[in-house]
């Protein structure tokens, strides 16, 4: 069954008619030509497809596009709308937080979302007590980024980049 939806992606509004079974990732890549989120595992296990929806990070391969009707979707490309790099993007470049680069857009979106979660005081599994405000330690960053895999193993540089971006 086809459905009509509207998505605001990286600041541009798009009206789409698509099969109601279409994932957000496929709508972005195949219908809108937005190639920043990558199709890695297509099972929600690698994080290469991570985007921000309403400012929160999600795995776009696990979300149906119709469920995001009317949503504001930001990809890694949308974090630098006028060519001015987002602090996380700049830190990834400065710390070589990538090697082949395939996972990098998902890593960057996940990092932006994770830093916002910390700013809002959301605990993670690594937070010593859920009643405490999380401290942005390397262990805390690693835990929050654990859903984003990097086949090239640039993890140490990724954590350093996120530490710097956090200030």
NUFITI-931443 format. One record per residue (C-alpha): x, y, z. Coordinates in steps of 0.5 Angstrom, whole numbers, padded with zeros to 4 digits, always signed. Example, Ala and Ser with C-alpha at 12.3 -4.5 7.8 and 13.67 -1.06 7.14 Angstrom:
residues 2
+0025-0009+0016
+0027-0002+0014
//
This chain:
residues 167
+0000+0000+0000
+0003+0007-0002
+0003+0013+0003
+0004+0020+0002
+0009+0023+0007
+0013+0029+0008
+0020+0030+0011
+0024+0035+0012
+0031+0033+0011
+0037+0037+0012
+0033+0044+0012
+0029+0042+0005
+0022+0039+0005
+0020+0033+0001
+0013+0030-0001
+0014+0023-0002
+0009+0018-0004
+0012+0011-0002
+0011+0004+0000
+0009+0004+0007
+0014-0002+0008
+0020+0003+0006
+0025+0005+0011
+0027+0012+0013
+0034+0010+0010
+0031+0007+0003
+0027+0013+0003
+0033+0018+0004
+0038+0014+0000
+0034+0011-0006
+0028+0017-0007
+0032+0023-0004
+0039+0022-0006
+0041+0023+0001
+0047+0019+0001
+0050+0021+0008
+0047+0015+0012
+0050+0009+0009
+0047+0002+0009
+0051-0003+0013
+0048-0009+0016
+0041-0007+0015
+0039-0010+0021
+0041-0004+0026
+0047-0007+0029
+0052-0003+0026
+0050+0004+0026
+0052+0007+0019
+0045+0009+0018
+0045+0013+0024
+0041+0020+0023
+0038+0025+0028
+0030+0026+0028
+0028+0031+0032
+0035+0032+0035
+0035+0025+0037
+0039+0019+0034
+0036+0013+0031
+0038+0008+0026
+0034+0010+0020
+0034+0002+0017
+0030+0000+0023
+0025+0006+0022
+0019+0006+0017
+0019+0013+0013
+0011+0013+0014
+0013+0013+0022
+0017+0019+0021
+0012+0023+0017
+0013+0031+0018
+0019+0029+0022
+0026+0034+0022
+0031+0029+0019
+0038+0031+0020
+0044+0027+0017
+0051+0028+0018
+0051+0033+0011
+0046+0037+0014
+0050+0039+0020
+0054+0043+0016
+0049+0047+0012
+0053+0053+0010
+0060+0049+0009
+0061+0051+0016
+0063+0044+0020
+0060+0042+0026
+0064+0042+0032
+0064+0034+0032
+0066+0034+0024
+0071+0039+0026
+0074+0034+0031
+0073+0028+0027
+0078+0031+0022
+0083+0034+0027
+0083+0027+0031
+0083+0023+0025
+0077+0020+0027
+0076+0016+0021
+0080+0011+0016
+0076+0009+0010
+0070+0014+0012
+0064+0009+0011
+0062+0009+0018
+0063+0016+0019
+0057+0020+0018
+0053+0015+0022
+0059+0016+0028
+0058+0024+0027
+0051+0024+0028
+0051+0019+0034
+0056+0023+0037
+0052+0029+0036
+0046+0026+0039
+0050+0023+0045
+0053+0029+0047
+0046+0032+0047
+0044+0026+0051
+0049+0028+0056
+0048+0035+0056
+0041+0033+0058
+0043+0029+0064
+0041+0022+0061
+0045+0017+0064
+0048+0011+0060
+0050+0004+0062
+0057+0007+0064
+0054+0012+0069
+0056+0010+0076
+0049+0012+0079
+0043+0014+0075
+0041+0019+0080
+0048+0022+0078
+0049+0027+0072
+0053+0023+0067
+0061+0025+0067
+0063+0025+0060
+0069+0020+0061
+0072+0016+0056
+0068+0010+0058
+0062+0014+0058
+0063+0016+0051
+0065+0009+0049
+0059+0006+0052
+0054+0011+0048
+0058+0010+0042
+0058+0002+0042
+0052+0002+0037
+0057+0005+0032
+0062+0000+0029
+0068+0002+0025
+0071-0004+0021
+0078+0000+0021
+0078+0000+0029
+0079+0008+0029
+0075+0008+0036
+0081+0011+0040
+0081+0017+0035
+0073+0017+0035
+0073+0018+0043
+0078+0023+0043
+0074+0027+0037
+0068+0027+0041
+0072+0029+0048
+0075+0035+0044
+0068+0037+0041
+0065+0036+0048
+0069+0042+0050
//
